[in-house]
Structures are given as structure tokens and as C-alpha cells.
Amino acid sequence: MRKRFSLLTVGVLALAGLVAGSVLNQLISGDNIYDQLNKFKDVLSMAQKVYVEDVDTGKLTEAAIRGMLGELDPHSVYIPASEMQRIKEDFQGSFEGIGIEFAVLNDTLVVVTPIVGGPSEALGIEAGDKIVKINDTSAIGITEDLVRKKLRGPKGTKVKVSILRAGMKNLLDFDIVRDKIPLYTVDAALMVDDEVGYVSVTRFSATTHTEFVEAVSKLKKEGMKRLVLDLRFNGGGYLEQAFKMADELFPRGKKIVYTKGRRPEFNEEYISSGSARFADVALVVLVNNASASASEIVSGAIQDWDRGLVVGETTFGKGLVQRQYDLPDGSGFRITTARYYTPSGRLIQRPYDGDKNRYQREAFERNEEEGENLTHTAEKDSTKPRFKTAGGRVVYGGGGITPDYIVKAERLGEYAAQLRMKQVYLDFANKYLEANGNALRRTYNSDSKRFTQEFQITDAMLETINAIAKAKGIEFKKDSYEKDIRFVKLLAKAAIAKALWGNAGQARVMLQEDVQFKKAISLFPEAVRISKNLTSLK
């Protein structure tokens, strides 16, 4: 019996093993990832063996990865190793180098502005300086890529630059010790009048929340009671940073955003902590069709809770959360792991039918009707799902954040746009400051507000601009020029202001003619009125 039991047991176990092995084999090598990997390996191997020309298998693999991720959604992407460092710098909020914004104008490397807090600013390098030598080697005719290679480098290393400065006969030699250079995401922060502050945020990197708190705190000390938060052209970034920014604007216990994924570990809720340093500030947010992702999280929460008003044009409509994964060769990829929803339950993501080009164009080809949209009647015939704000106003999901007041931006005409594209304004500002920079600095010192009010672009300056344009091959069209003259003057003046006072100076000038901003500051009484509805979402 003992022997027969042992044989029976062995037989049963063997049969069970065969069955289990068959099932396991189906799980592992059936119609699943392993079969697909083998298929790809076979095709790649055969291409390498028999294709009519030599095959770069690495290039084919990268193309296959791009194609695979492209089949998922428009925001899951492959990042080559060559781009990874720049992307990391953008999101980490810093790089290592000498700390200048630069342009190559007429084969000459020109300092557009030294970056605040960087070693170039500390040594007294100025906007308009021409770097003619790097480490005693001529920099004339240098390319932008080569500039980055020569001037960036590890913190603590040295580079010598020789500078030609207007009004000085001899070259100025600077031995610059490279350092960590901040990449600011708060592009500009300034007081518009005694009570209204303006803050522009260009993206959400690792330092955005800190920058935002510092900027708004400074403006509050200057008397700010009302804030225009500019998220136009902000393509997004870190979701956590968007939450932290919004957390400063809401009282404790308010849901700012939540995410849902296929896997439960990607389901998260972000509830305001009560930090709320700026919960008492009246708020209007500016958005446009290039505002996406994290900027839609902030503007969506503000709209859902009736915390303030959203003004501008309907946002891009990206409601997908990506996580980035690094690969061993230095490349990486971002893959969508969840969808995010505003406090009322709105999914902001637009529908995607697999045509990436059409998907991108749709956001910029909307034909919106301008005007007050507090009850969102602009979307009343929409098939999008309906939701309600804290105050009971109807809002819609599935297609970006549609503003409470729709105001279209003025578009540059052909001539003014060509001047910007060919860097004519920058070239003009550089030439003007060569002759008049010292006088301007003495006249206005740090007072960019007085410069904005008093300084005028003259006819003689316009002649210089048109001459530079002609030299760059831009055809002069009288009708287009006369139609664009207001913008030509504005952008030329803004270029001078940027050279003197950085992005804040440029922004102050540009806001003079910004129709969306002008509408925003007129709406603070309405923003205060609706913010009293900051109760519970139903």
C-alpha cells in the first residue's frame, strides 16, 4: 500500500505539474508580452541580416518605441539620451554654467541679459555685451549649440571670456567660475498699481512653489491685495507643484485635484493643507489655448471652487498624468499612468482619435465667441458632461477649462511677426543700447515703471528697425507695416526694457497693450463676489 500510494501520489503530482505547466506556459508565452517581444526580436534580427543596406539597430529600436508609445495616447513619449539632460535641467530648475541669456546676432555672441543670482551678474557682465573670445579662441561665427558646450560645465570650473562693451576701446577679460544657475519658472512678478500684483508662471518645475511663494509674499509686502496669475503658454510640469501652488490659495480641507489609474497605486487625492498664505488675495487667472496639464489643474480648481475668475481662451485640454522612467542608455520615456480630475469631477482631457496632428491643431483652431461666460452658456449645446461649481454655476468637462470671460488675444500681423522671428527687436535693442544705454540707465535707474510711461519709440528708431529687417531679408510691405505699427513699437520698447530690467521690465511694457490682462484687472469686483461661494461642492 505504501508503494502503491507513493506511485499514485507521484502520478497525480506529475499530472498536476503538466496541467500547471501548460497553464503557466500559456500565461507566459501565449498571446502576451513575451510572444510580442519575440516577434519584435525576430523582425529586428532579420532586418539586420538581410536588409539591402547596413542597419542601425539602435535607431530602429528607438523608432519602434516611439511608434509603440504613440499608439497609446498623444502624451506618452520616448526621450532620446541627447535630450534627457536638457529636460532634467528644465524640471529640476537649474543647470551649471556662467548664467547668461544669449543670442547669436550677425555671427556675434551677445548677452541678452545676465541671469539674476548667477556668476556673470556678480562679475558685472551686462546686457548688450559682446563675447568675442572664449578661452582666448575667437567666438565670431559661433553656433548656439557650441555656445552651450563651451560656456556650460561643472560647478567650480573656470572659463575665460573676452567682452567688447559699447563705449570702451579695449576688451574686458572675465575669468568666470561656473556655478549652479537657477532656471526660474516665475517669469515676472510686479506691482501694476497700488493694489494689483501680476505674477507670470511659465511651467511647473521642482522650484515653482518656492518661487511663487517668494514672489507673492514680496508683492504683498508692497501692498498687493489683488493678484493676476498668468498661466498663459504654461504647458504644465509637475502635478505636485501645481497642487502646492493651489494649496496657498485655498482654506484647509478643499480637494484640489484627484487622479484615477488602472492600477490602484496611481489613485491619489490632493487636499489643501491649510497653508493658505494667500487665501485672502482676490484672484483672476489668465489662460489660453497653450495652457495645459498642471496649469489646467490650478485654473480648474480655482474655477470649481469659485475662488476667483478665469479669463482668456479655452485651455489645451490635457488631463493625463505621465510618469517618467529612465533607461540604461541614458534615454527615457513618459507613459500615462492616470487621468486627473478637477474638484467637481471634471476630466479635462480632450478626446483623441489617434491622429496626433489633428489633436494638436484642434486646440488652436477653436472659434470661440468673446464675452461674459459666468454661466458657461458658450458651451450650452455641448455634448460634454455637466458639473457644478461651489456656487452652483454649470461647467463642463472633457475639453479643457473654458474661461468665465472669453477674451481673445490680439494676433501679430505678418510684418511684426517676421521681425520677432528674425530677432530684429533684439538686434535693434542691442544697437540702441550701444549708443544710449548709459544715458538710459542714468535717467531711469531701477524705475521700469517710469520708463514704461515715458519712453517712446520714435520715427528714427522705426527707420533703424526697418533697416535691420531689410538687411535680414524681410520684405517691407507698407499695408502690413502700418497695420502692425503699434505692435512694432511695443515689441521694440519691450526689448529695450528686458535688456535693462529683465523679464519684469519686458512684462510691464507688454501689459500696456494686453487686452486679456486689461479685462482681467477690470473684473476684480466680480471675482470677489463669486469667491464668497467658497463652500462645499455638491
Number of C-alpha atoms within 10 A of each C-alpha: 6 7 8 9 10 11 12 12 12 12 12 12 12 12 12 12 12 12 12 12 12 12 13 12 11 12 13 13 14 13 10 11 12 13 13 13 10 12 12 14 13 12 11 17 13 11 17 16 12 10 10 8 9 10 14 10 13 10 10 14 14 15 12 15 16 16 13 14 18 17 13 13 17 19 16 22 21 22 21 15 15 10 12 16 13 13 12 13 17 20 18 16 19 19 21 19 27 26 26 22 12 20 21 20 16 11 12 16 24 25 21 25 24 25 19 16 13 20 21 23 17 13 12 10 19 19 27 29 22 27 23 20 18 19 16 12 11 13 20 16 13 14 14 12 8 11 16 13 10 12 20 20 19 13 15 13 14 17 19 16 22 22 23 18 18 17 11 8 8 10 15 14 16 17 13 20 18 22 23 20 22 19 20 20 22 22 17 20 24 21 21 16 11 11 14 22 24 26 23 25 22 22 28 28 24 19 18 26 22 13 17 20 16 14 19 22 15 15 22 19 9 15 15 22 17 23 26 24 22 24 26 22 20 24 20 23 22 19 20 15 21 25 22 23 20 23 27 21 23 26 18 15 12 20 21 26 25 19 20 18 16 10 9 10 10 15 15 14 15 18 20 21 15 15 14 17 15 21 17 13 18 23 27 30 24 25 30 27 23 20 28 28 28 27 31 27 28 24 30 26 24 26 29 26 28 24 29 30 26 29 29 26 29 27 29 29 24 28 25 25 23 19 12 15 12 13 12 7 8 13 17 17 19 17 18 18 19 22 20 26 24 25 26 25 18 25 23 27 21 19 11 12 10 13 12 15 9 11 16 13 10 13 18 15 9 11 7 14 12 13 15 15 17 18 15 16 13 19 16 13 7 11 10 15 13 16 17 20 23 22 19 15 14 17 26 23 23 19 21 27 31 29 28 23 25 24 24 18 13 11 10 15 15 13 24 22 15 15 22 16 10 16 17 27 25 25 23 23 27 25 16 15 19 16 12 14 21 13 11 15 13 9 12 15 14 13 12 21 16 12 19 18 11 9 13 13 13 10 10 9 16 16 11 16 22 19 16 19 23 13 11 14 10 16 12 13 10 10 10 13 17 11 15 19 16 13 20 24 19 20 23 24 23 25 24 25 24 22 23 26 17 22 19 21 26 23 22 24 24 19 16 13 14 14 14 21 23 12 17 24 19 11 16 20 10 14 21 19 13 19 20 14 17 19 14 12 18 10
